[in-house]
Amino acid sequence: MLDIKKIEAAINMISAEKKIPKEKLIEIIEAAIRTAYKKDYGYKDEKVNVHLNLESWEIEITVEKTLVREVQNPALEISFEELGDDAEWFQEGDTIELDMTDDVMGDNAEAFWRIASQAARQVIIQKIGDTEKEKIYDIFVGKEGTVVSMKVDLVEGWKVIFDYNGNQIILPKNEQVSRDTYSPWARFYVYIAEVSNTDGANPKVILSRKRAEIVPAIFSQYVPEVIDGIVVIDRVVRHPWVKTKMLVSTAYDEIDPVGTLIGQKWMRVKSVMEELSGEKIDIISNTNDIKEIIAKALTPAEVERVEIDEENGVANVFIKQEERAKAVGKGWVNVNLAADLVGYKISLQEID
């Protein structure tokens, strides 16, 4: 038997905790009852109406059918003979609303109400999830491409959940950096990689600690000249937790873009490196001299000279033998990042 008092209590609790309007929850429950009725008592295409009245603690279930002489579709039609004595009050073609409440309110209808309750619970859980996603979307819309400082709220295996003003949001595993120590109460700058709400899909917010774009976004927190557009970070390449390389420039002759990002006594760049768990950062001035840029991109190695093969897109870099390990870097990270930064394949040529 359906206990409407319990339903009312559940609706009030869910509505208060999850900020879902009571009317929406009632609609969900009515839809679940409608679906269960069609499955157990009626037809798939039957027109079933359900009205749940919490004030009177009553439920009404009716079925709409068209009055006909001869029934062709029992799901939608009823004959004069089936209607019985009441038929004299109607004409052929009239819509008859039949009260089916007593059929499903008896003591033998426990299975029906169990199915309806399970369906309603599943839809409500889904709706709660959708509501949470909509709330997170509303919080972060307009923040895409920026970083936000957040506190780690919970860590369960690979799952890292951040807290932002009382709202929980997951940092996906593929957007995490292994060198980061995600422990409760630890604070991180997190990059807002994507905020979308495409028609037909749930709102989506993707956080990242892994993407290269997080580096200039964090610099903007420490270097006002970046926010003001005085210094421009033109290109960034990154091997997460190992090294980042950046090309920077400025339109102002009196400004040193590299020195501006480094700061006095290296304070600015050190602050960013600390935010990235000690990741190294190479900052290179984006001049008109591509050979100079390539040479500096291979820091900390000292380069003797650079020759460009434009036809094959190759930069032949001449270095002394003792500089090769520095140019290559551990796991070839340094030379590969340099190549990505400048857009040339880099061929290291040893000289005496």
Sequence and secondary structure as in RCSB ss.txt:
>XXXX:A:sequence
MLDIKKIEAAINMISAEKKIPKEKLIEIIEAAIRTAYKKDYGYKDEKVNVHLNLESWEIEITVEKTLVREVQNPA
LEISFEELGDDAEWFQEGDTIELDMTDDVMGDNAEAFWRIASQAARQVIIQKIGDTEKEKIYDIFVGKEGTVVSM
KVDLVEGWKVIFDYNGNQIILPKNEQVSRDTYSPWARFYVYIAEVSNTDGANPKVILSRKRAEIVPAIFSQYVPE
VIDGIVVIDRVVRHPWVKTKMLVSTAYDEIDPVGTLIGQKWMRVKSVMEELSGEKIDIISNTNDIKEIIAKALTP
AEVERVEIDEENGVANVFIKQEERAKAVGKGWVNVNLAADLVGYKISLQEID
>XXXX:A:secstr
   HHHHHHHHHHHHHHH   HHHHHHHHHHHHHHHHHHHTS TT EEEEEEETTTTEEEEEEEEEEESS S TT
TEEEHHHHGGGGGG  TT EEEEE HHHHSSTT HHHHHHHHHHHHHHHHHHHHHHHHHHHHHHHTT TTSEEEE
EEEEEETTEEEEEETTEEEEE GGG  TTS   TT EEEEEEEEEE  TTS  EEEEESSSTTHHHHHHHHH HH
HHTTSEEEEEEEEETTTEEEEEEEES TT  HHHHHH GGGHHHHHHHHHTTT EEEEEE  S HHHHHHHHTTT
S   EEEEETTTTEEEEEEEGGGHHHHH GGGHHHHHHHHHHTSEEEEEEE 
